[in-house]
Amino acid sequence: MDHAIWVFVHVMLLVYWLGADLGVFLLAKAAKRPELSFAERAFALQMAIRIDLVPRLCFTVMFPVGLHVTASGGFAVVPTSAFVLAWAVSFAWIALLVTLGRHEGKPLAARLNHWHLGLQALLLVIVGAIGISSWLGDGPLPGGWFAATIVLFALIFAMGIGIAVDGAIRYVLGLYALLIAIAFLGVTKFL
């Protein structure tokens, strides 16, 4: 596929990730407003849960699509095995998210959530190591702005873990800041 198409898909993933996540954030805040009726708060929470699948799905496919942007743009040579592994992890992650959603509130979902947190921790370490080693000139990807985007992307896993464990707003805002910084570096190639 043409580089411009992969860039377009990458941008659309960012738009839907950030846009839908902002909607989830606002709906979750509305669900806590005491001046709203129980039905209104329940509806806001129900909508937040449904919409939340969109940013999660965008997150899961952002890295493999990014690999296609990397290869098609000539930033680095990406072996076929890297594409296969990235897409396999993405599809497994999507299956995990769908299963979590179908069993929300059940004991199975609680067990699967531990797997989800473990997966994010593992990806934080792997993607972070790739980004840091590339930044230092010893990794498989270009350094500078490119490696910085990979390091920042790895930190999004940390924010996701923080949101799941603590639910604190600082992790949500941190995630938004990271997405904006990654988009800035990707567009400007600054660094």
Secondary structure as the mmCIF struct_conf table of DSSP 4:
data_model
#
loop_
_struct_conf.conf_type_id
_struct_conf.id
_struct_conf.beg_label_comp_id
_struct_conf.beg_label_asym_id
_struct_conf.beg_label_seq_id
_struct_conf.end_label_comp_id
_struct_conf.end_label_asym_id
_struct_conf.end_label_seq_id
HELX_RH_AL_P HELX_RH_AL_P1 HIS A 3 ALA A 30
TURN_TY1_P TURN_TY1_P1 ALA A 31 LYS A 32
TURN_TY1_P TURN_TY1_P2 PRO A 34 GLU A 35
BEND BEND1 LEU A 36 LEU A 36
HELX_RH_AL_P HELX_RH_AL_P2 PHE A 38 ILE A 51
TURN_TY1_P TURN_TY1_P3 ASP A 52 ASP A 52
HELX_RH_AL_P HELX_RH_AL_P3 LEU A 53 SER A 72
TURN_TY1_P TURN_TY1_P4 GLY A 73 GLY A 74
BEND BEND2 PHE A 75 ALA A 76
HELX_RH_AL_P HELX_RH_AL_P4 THR A 80 ARG A 102
TURN_TY1_P TURN_TY1_P5 HIS A 103 GLY A 105
BEND BEND3 LYS A 106 LYS A 106
HELX_RH_AL_P HELX_RH_AL_P5 PRO A 107 TRP A 135
TURN_TY1_P TURN_TY1_P6 LEU A 136 GLY A 137
BEND BEND4 GLY A 139 LEU A 141
HELX_RH_AL_P HELX_RH_AL_P6 GLY A 144 VAL A 165
TURN_TY1_P TURN_TY1_P7 ASP A 166 ASP A 166
HELX_RH_AL_P HELX_RH_AL_P7 ILE A 169 THR A 188
#
